[in-house]
Amino acid sequence: MDSLVARWPRLRDSLPRVDLHVRETPVERWELGGASMLVKRDDLTTPTLGGNKARALELLLAGVGPDDVLLTVGSTGSTHALAVAHFGAQLGARTEVITWPQEEHDVSLATASRLRAIARVTESSSPAAGMLRATVRRLLRHVRWIPAGGSSPLGALGHAAAALELSDQLARERTPAPDILVVPLGSGGTAAGLLVGLALAGVPTRVLGVRVVPRVVANRRRVLSLARRAAALLGERAGVPAPDIDDARFTIEQEQYGGAYARETRASRTSQELVLARDGPALEGTYSAKALAAALAHARAAPAERVLYWLTFDGRWLGTGAIARPGSGTSHGAER
């Protein structure tokens, strides 16, 4: 959040946050499969458990303390739920998670196992049933609600700060801003926040959200609405006009979805293997590998454009067995 506070010091008091040790993440240049791109290593946001979720949780967990109960929802292998439970435990809070089934692969199974070790997990039959159960629990018990994926106007401001951080890094290194920024698109908080931050930075970069969930969740109307609400919240807290969000700077890539949430595809497995071959960080087939597949396809199709891939998944905590062979888990379904 330092990049936001540096520009608008009023946010130091008007935008409470908790110190999760989020730090500036590096920007690297990768050469992969005949394509060149910049990579924002947001897998390294904190020393303990990185990934994009930590940026939103700096704001969403503000004021949480010992004996508080956090409640969130997600699929069985939800990295969001794992991040809530992990950072909640650091603050002395207990976490309850209501989950629903998904297609599984090695990383989702490892995530689910670790989540059950540090949180109280209640299984439901579907997302609708899980959300209904969460609503009832919120009405009947005193809990701190953390929205699915951390996607809310407040949470999105953590990602707006990340976009400003990127702009500052590129300016220091005298590197031109990317023409297009490629990011996984699930609940939409990261993409929405990046749209706000890029507007604040005044850079013309377009955001390509790579859809990895059903269209009812990941669609233009929902993401742009969230971006505008986040922009309005920032303007209110900072005491400045809300930045304008340009619809034309946001598009959705539909081709990498694969037909079901967390269903691995041939393209996602190939992108994982390319990164492993260069001794790069672990990816997973739900979000990060599909977004990288889209970034590679775009870089090859438009070599004159500067592409930046936003790496949202932290695989440092995984054992090597969980990432050694993409597609070796229980995922199934049509190949693409």
Secondary structure, 3 states (H helix, E strand, C coil): CHHHHHHCCCHHHHCCCCCCCCCCCCEEEEEECCEEEEEEEHHHCCCCCCCCHHHHHHHHCCCCCCCCEEEEEEECCCHHHHHHHHHHHHCCCEEEEEEECCCCCHHHHHHHHHHHHHCEEEECCCHHHHHHHHHHHHHHCCCEECCHHHCCHHHHHHHHHHHHHHHHHHHHCCCCCCCEEEEEECCCHHHHHHHHHHHHHCCCCEEEEEECCCCCCCCHHHHHHHHHHHHHHHHHHHCCCCCCCCHHHEEEECCCCCCCCCCCCHHHHHHHHHHHHCCCCCCCCCCHHHHHHHHHHHHHHCCCCCEEEEECCCCCCCCHHHCCCCCCCCCCCCCC
